[in-house]
Amino acid sequence: GSMGRDFASLCLYPPSLVIQRGGSVLGAAEVQEVVVKSLTPMLATLPGEAMLSDFRLPGTVFLQRSGQYLALDLPQSVSPGRLSLRLEVREPDGSVARKLTGTVMIECWASVPCAAVQLNRGDVLDPSQITFIRKNLAVNKGGIWAGKGGPWRLTRALMPGDPIGLTDLTWVPTVSKGSRITLIYQSNSVRLAVRAEALADGVKGESIPVRNLASKK
């Protein structure tokens, strides 16, 4: 009637419409539910508190025939950050009728070691300079230091509150390039010791070039 025509004039329509007979339609909320149910068990493998956010998925999915269903092709593993998704419309026997794509952000909140004070490149990291702050690992690429081991030296400057990444640390050398060392030759009956110069940094167990200060070799 006239009321229906009046109401229709107030509606906004997309630039194109797809009309389909039979089958069914999954709305945006149902598509998201498939992703959430599939990925949630995998989030338990991540440290701290993990959650899904910023879904970028197909708005609607058309199932052409009765028995078809939507499933997520599970990734082998998940990590903090944006995850690419492969969605599949499957037949009742599991065969793939159609493939769709999307993405989702995996947030992962955990207490991680951060700089408690301003640190400069080359500083040797001291426990008093470290504090633990709750951070979102999704925005910290390259991996976060676990807070163990050492001694460590900074490879770049850090401001207070900056998380300490794996690439921000390097071993403190046991021997520094240019330092004077004692070079020892040991056998069953002979022990020789001469002064030498380290030609590179080195840590315990590592081989480095040295120069005999007497022979210059």
HELIX and SHEET records of a PDB file:
HELIX    1   1 SER A    2  ALA A    8  1                                   7    
HELIX    2   2 ALA A   28  LEU A   43  1                                  16    
HELIX    3   3 PRO A  127  GLN A  129  5                                   3    
HELIX    4   4 LEU A  137  VAL A  139  5                                   3    
HELIX    5   5 LEU A  166  ASP A  168  5                                   3    
SHEET    1   A 2 SER A  24  LEU A  26  0                                        
SHEET    2   A 2 VAL A  61  LEU A  63 -1                                        
SHEET    1   B 4 GLU A  49  ARG A  56  0                                        
SHEET    2   B 4 VAL A  96  ALA A 115 -1                                        
SHEET    3   B 4 GLY A  81  ARG A  90 -1                                        
SHEET    4   B 4 TYR A  69  LEU A  72 -1                                        
SHEET    1   C 3 GLU A  49  ARG A  56  0                                        
SHEET    2   C 3 VAL A  96  ALA A 115 -1                                        
SHEET    3   C 3 ILE A 130  ASN A 136 -1                                        
SHEET    1   D 2 TRP A 152  LEU A 154  0                                        
SHEET    2   D 2 LEU A 169  TRP A 171 -1                                        
SHEET    1   E 3 ARG A 180  GLN A 186  0                                        
SHEET    2   E 3 ARG A 191  ALA A 198 -1                                        
SHEET    3   E 3 VAL A 210  ASN A 212 -1                                        
END                                                                             
